[in-house]
Amino acid sequence: MKPVHLSTSLKYQLNPLSPGIAGRVVPAIIAVSLYLVDISTGGLQFAPSPGFLWLAVPYSPLLALSIGRFPGAITWIFSTALIVFQGMSGALLLGLIFPSMFLMLSYCYQMRDKKDFWFPITAVAGLPVLRLFFDGPQLSPAFFVSLLTGLAAVAGIALNAYHKRHLSNSAEIESLKLEKERIRREERTQLAYELHDIIAHDVTVIAMQARRAEFVKDPDKTNQILAGIGDAAQQALQDLRSLVLVLKQDDDSASHVSPLSDPVGGITSEVMLQSSGETTTAIALVHDIEAIATAVRNAGFIVDLNISGNVGKIPASIRQALRRTARELGTNILKHAATSGTVDISLEISDNQVLLESSNKISSAVPLMSTNTGLEAMRARCEAFGGNAHVENHFDNWSILIRIPLSGIKIEVI
């Protein structure tokens, strides 16, 4: 059980029926009004002497309710005890009916836990028990007060349960809204990564090749550059369409419609997916990395590519992550590397881990715009497989080392 501070408990016990000044004033106004009506209708002649004081006793719990639920309950107990020991005057007991019902309804509506049941039990059972010690007709006002007070208690408990369920449902709805927003943020982040992975490399190749074309005077080299720009643009369009196809398919259509049979301008989706790396096999991964190295060479860089180890040891899911990471490495090289230095790209597979590394000199020219989205996506992929990405800038030499463990991962060679 959590500890409750004294100030918090006291504040709870002194809470009015409703927030604001109305919760403090309304019970007092009702008590005074009923008292004045009782006097004006001749209630003094039926009350013990002094009548104006005894007539105020049944309404005093309502007056105390304006202070709080606990003072109202205690005042009701003392008021009832005074009426009982005075002789259980019928006039006073009948005057106690409405204050008892109003107080019980508000008290039970505000109950928090089982400990608060002490007052409803005492109020409903107290008068009949005390009535057994007095003479009089069986259906006396005492039983009538107890019956109506019990009904008010049941109504208050029902309202309390409804209110708590409403609060619980509201909290659950709010929690679902927050969860929905979190999922949407994750989806937007994932979509940003996907778009960056698919477009950034090809667009960077186009931009760098276009820059080279400005300084090339040889028509043959110019045609070669233009052909490279066209290939990169076509690859970007194919990759975009691949992503759009995935986004358009819902769960049902994805289970019935195969994207491999959809023709795209004479190129099937199967070829498109393979060219974009979505179905990366061990051989295709090597081809992808070699193609990235070739694209970097065509942009005017000297590239030293080294692949060692058995690529077939890498699970298909990790091969896909490596393929996208390799594209990001190539994109970073095209954006930031200096053509005067050598670009080193290596893929090393051992029994326990796979290492993908690139290093290059940093260009002094103004680089293309970068949002660091690629590095974020690279780190996210590595962490998903228990790996890490280490980035270092040492004396204008930029290096990125990707490490993904293979131990404990089920190998699925494709």
Protein Blocks (a to p, Z undefined) as FASTA:
>chain_A
ZZddfklmmmmmmpcfbecjklmmmmmmmmmmmmmmmmmnopmmmpccdfklmmmmmmmm
mmmmmnomklmmmmmmmmmmmmmmnnopaklmmmmmmmmmmmmmmmmmmpmblmlmmmmm
mmmmmmmmmmmmpgcdfklfklmmmmmmmmmmmmmmmmmmmmmmmmmmmmmmmmmmmmmm
mmmmmmmmmmmmmmmmmmmmmmmmmmmmmmmmmmpcbfklmmmmmmmmmmmmmmmmmmmm
mmmmmmmpcfklmmmmcfklpceehiafklmmmmnopaccfklmmmmmmmmmmmmmmnop
acddddedjfklpcfklmmmmmmmmmmmmmmmmmmmcfkbccdddddddfkbccdddddd
ddfbdcdddehlmmmmmmmmmmmnopacddddeehiacddddddfehpacddZZ
